[in-house]
Amino acid sequence: MAPSSNRRSGSSRRAQYTTFIGYLVGGAGAVVGATFLIVSIFNPGFMSTLQGVSSDVVAPASRAAAEGKAESADFLEAISGYLDAGRQNAELKREIEQAKVRLVEADGIAEENARLKALLGLMANEPKPVIAARLIGSSSASTRRFATLGAGAREGVAVGMPVRSPRGLVGRVLSVSDSTARVLLITDTESLVPVRRANDGIPAFAQGRGDGTLQIRLINLGINPLKRGDTFVTSGSGGLYRPNTPIAIVGTVTNDGAIAYVLSNPASNDYVVVERMWATNSSSGQAAGEEQGAEAQAPAL
């Protein structure tokens, strides 16, 4: 006999059980809700106690959430503070570098002002120079030692004129053009300057060695009286360089003299003074004195 077509399968029966349980749970929930409603109406204190119990149950979780939120805020603030500190540190470094540059520029300006003041003092206290000019170049790579002066024949510069700075003798004019002049530095091997020791006048010659130093050669040979630290000045012999111009200081004593360091290094002197040759200055002063004496005696004649 064939099975009835109205017979339900197992899956339909499970669906019926599920629906029944849903209705049962919904009904139970409704009954519990109605019970709580009736209790809250007739006994409000019971509900307050229940709310307190529920609050106690969820308090640990709420506290953990609050602490996590506070720690997250502190972490974000720490990161923000770190980034701000890095930015401020970079700004401070840039400001420090800029301050260092300004300080170096200020030191350079102060040093140049000091050199110019010394040059002005030299021009005021010594015989009137031909001109004050700037050294605009030098031969640092050559075996010879020359410098280029930013003044020439138009400013009255002539061959043979001494060139000096506030620190001492630099050299002499070797050749002249209209606007520039070539200076033979005292450190050149062809330069020979009559000098004397400043404290007792021992005569010698200072010859350039081509390496920035001078060879001091004594005129009177014998026991070498020189010692380290002795200062030499021009003696005025030969009539080219004015006497008592500082030139060098002894660094190493040799058998026949010494090796001395130049006091006026051209590399450290931007501005120099061009002077007339000492013999010319002396003869001019003597001629001026004779003219003044003749004028003084004229009324008596």
C-alpha positions in Angstrom: 0.0 0.0 0.0 1.4 3.4 -0.9 2.3 5.9 1.9 0.0 8.7 2.5 0.9 12.0 0.8 0.0 14.0 4.0 2.8 12.4 6.0 5.3 15.1 7.2 9.1 14.7 7.0 11.5 14.8 9.9 12.7 18.3 8.9 9.2 19.7 9.1 8.9 18.2 12.6 12.1 19.9 13.7 10.7 23.2 12.4 7.5 22.6 14.4 9.6 22.0 17.6 11.6 25.2 16.9 8.5 27.3 16.5 7.0 25.8 19.6 10.1 26.6 21.7 10.1 30.1 20.3 6.5 30.6 21.4 7.3 29.1 24.8 10.3 31.4 25.4 8.4 34.5 24.2 5.5 33.6 26.5 7.9 33.1 29.4 9.6 36.5 28.6 6.2 38.2 28.6 5.3 36.6 31.9 8.6 37.7 33.5 8.2 41.2 32.0 4.7 41.5 33.4 5.9 40.2 36.8 8.6 42.9 36.9 6.1 45.5 35.9 3.7 44.5 38.7 6.5 44.3 41.2 7.8 47.8 40.1 4.3 49.2 40.7 3.6 47.7 44.1 7.3 47.5 45.4 9.6 50.1 43.7 12.4 49.4 46.2 12.9 45.9 44.9 13.7 47.2 41.4 16.2 49.6 42.8 18.0 46.7 44.5 17.9 44.8 41.3 19.4 47.7 39.4 22.1 48.0 42.0 22.9 44.3 41.7 23.1 44.6 37.9 25.3 47.7 38.2 27.7 45.8 40.5 27.8 42.9 38.0 28.8 45.2 35.1 31.0 47.5 37.2 34.3 45.7 36.5 33.7 45.7 32.8 32.8 49.4 32.9 35.8 50.2 35.0 38.2 48.3 32.6 36.7 50.2 29.7 37.2 53.5 31.4 40.8 52.7 32.3 41.4 51.6 28.8 40.0 54.9 27.4 42.1 56.9 29.8 45.3 54.9 28.9 44.5 55.4 25.2 44.1 59.2 25.8 47.4 59.3 27.7 49.1 57.3 25.0 47.9 59.6 22.3 49.0 62.6 24.3 52.4 61.1 24.8 52.8 60.5 21.1 51.6 64.1 20.4 54.0 65.5 23.0 56.9 63.4 21.5 56.1 64.8 18.0 55.9 68.3 19.3 59.2 67.9 21.2 60.9 66.7 18.0 59.5 69.6 16.0 60.6 72.1 18.7 64.0 70.4 18.9 64.5 70.8 15.1 63.5 74.4 15.3 65.9 75.1 18.2 68.7 73.5 16.2 68.0 75.7 13.2 67.9 78.7 15.4 71.2 77.7 17.0 72.8 77.2 13.6 71.5 80.6 12.4 72.9 82.2 15.7 76.3 80.6 15.0 76.4 82.0 11.5 75.5 85.5 12.8 78.1 85.2 15.6 80.8 84.3 13.0 79.7 87.2 10.8 79.8 89.6 13.8 83.3 88.3 14.8 84.5 88.9 11.2 83.1 92.4 11.2 84.6 93.2 14.6 88.0 91.9 13.4 87.8 93.9 10.2 86.9 97.0 12.2 89.9 96.4 14.5 92.2 96.1 11.5 90.8 99.3 10.0 91.1 101.2 13.3 94.7 100.0 13.7 95.4 101.1 10.1 93.9 104.5 10.8 96.0 104.8 13.9 99.1 103.9 11.9 98.2 106.6 9.3 97.6 109.2 12.1 100.8 108.5 14.0 103.3 107.9 11.2 104.5 110.0 8.3 101.7 110.6 5.8 101.5 107.6 3.6 100.9 107.6 -0.1 97.7 105.6 0.1 95.9 102.9 2.0 94.6 100.1 -0.2 93.5 96.5 -0.2 95.6 93.4 -1.1 93.4 91.8 -3.8 95.5 88.8 -4.6 98.6 86.7 -3.8 100.6 83.9 -5.3 100.0 81.0 -2.9 100.7 78.2 -5.4 104.0 79.6 -6.9 107.5 79.3 -5.4 107.7 83.1 -5.6 105.8 85.3 -3.2 104.0 88.2 -4.7 100.8 90.1 -3.9 98.6 92.4 -5.9 97.7 95.8 -4.5 94.4 97.5 -5.5 96.1 100.8 -6.2 98.5 101.9 -8.9 100.2 104.9 -10.6 96.9 106.9 -10.6 97.0 106.9 -6.8 100.7 107.8 -6.7 102.2 104.3 -6.1 105.7 103.9 -7.5 108.3 101.2 -7.8 110.3 100.6 -4.6 107.8 102.0 -2.1 107.5 99.9 1.1 104.1 98.3 1.9 103.2 97.7 5.5 100.3 96.8 7.8 99.6 97.7 11.4 101.5 94.5 12.4 104.7 95.2 10.4 106.4 95.2 7.0 104.7 93.3 4.2 107.0 94.0 1.3 107.8 96.6 -1.4 106.3 97.6 -4.8 107.9 95.7 -7.6 105.9 96.9 -10.6 103.1 99.4 -11.2 100.2 99.7 -13.6 97.5 102.3 -13.8 95.2 100.8 -11.2 97.2 98.0 -9.6 100.6 97.2 -8.3 102.7 94.1 -7.8 104.2 93.7 -4.4 107.3 91.6 -3.6 106.6 90.1 -0.3 109.4 89.9 2.3 109.0 86.1 2.3 110.1 85.8 -1.3 113.6 84.4 -1.9 114.6 87.6 -3.8 113.7 89.9 -0.8 116.5 91.1 1.4 115.7 93.5 4.2 118.3 95.1 6.5 117.2 94.5 10.1 118.4 94.7 13.7 117.4 93.0 17.0 115.0 95.3 18.7 116.4 95.2 22.2 120.1 95.7 21.5 120.4 96.6 17.8 122.5 93.6 16.6 122.5 94.1 12.8 121.4 91.4 10.3 119.7 90.7 7.1 116.2 89.1 6.7 115.9 87.0 3.5 112.7 85.3 2.4 112.8 81.5 2.3 109.7 81.1 0.0 107.7 79.2 2.6 106.4 82.0 4.7 109.4 82.4 7.0 112.6 84.5 7.0 116.2 83.5 7.3 118.0 85.9 9.7 121.7 86.2 8.7 124.0 88.0 11.1 126.5 90.5 9.7 129.1 89.9 12.4 129.9 86.2 12.5 131.0 84.5 15.6 129.1 83.3 18.6 125.4 83.4 17.8 123.7 85.6 20.4 120.2 85.1 19.1 117.6 83.2 21.0 114.0 82.1 20.4 111.5 84.9 20.8 113.8 87.8 19.7 112.0 90.4 17.7 113.6 92.1 14.7 112.8 95.4 13.2 114.0 97.3 10.1 117.3 99.1 10.6 116.8 101.8 7.9 120.0 101.0 6.2 119.9 101.5 2.5 117.3 104.2 2.7 114.4 102.0 1.5 112.5 101.0 4.6 111.7 103.3 7.5 113.6 102.3 10.7 111.9 100.4 13.6 109.2 98.8 11.5 108.4 95.3 13.0 109.2 92.5 10.7 109.7 89.1 12.4 110.2 87.0 15.5 112.8 84.3 15.9 111.4 80.7 16.0 114.5 78.5 15.5 118.1 79.4 16.1 120.7 78.2 13.5 124.5 78.3 13.4 124.7 81.6 11.5 121.5 83.2 12.6 117.9 82.1 12.9 114.7 81.2 11.2 112.0 83.7 12.0 108.2 84.0 11.6 106.8 87.0 9.8 104.7 89.3 12.1 102.6 90.7 9.2 101.2 87.7 7.3 99.6 89.0 4.0 96.9 86.4 4.3 95.7 88.0 7.5 95.9 91.6 6.3 93.2 92.9 4.0 94.3 96.6 4.0 97.9 97.9 3.9 99.6 101.2 3.7 102.0 102.3 0.9 104.7 104.5 2.2 107.3 106.6 0.5 110.9 105.4 0.5 112.6 106.3 3.7 115.4 108.2 1.9 112.8 110.3 0.1 111.1 111.1 3.4 114.3 112.0 5.0 115.5 114.3 2.2 112.0 115.9 2.0 112.0 116.5 5.7 115.6 117.9 5.6 114.6 120.2 2.6 111.5 121.4 4.4 113.6 122.2 7.5 116.2 124.2 5.4 113.3 126.2 3.8 111.8 127.0 7.2 115.3 128.1 8.5 115.8 130.3 5.5 112.4 131.9 6.0 113.2 132.5 9.7 116.4 134.2 8.9 115.0 136.4 6.0 113.6 139.2 8.2 117.0 139.6 10.0 118.8 140.2 6.7 
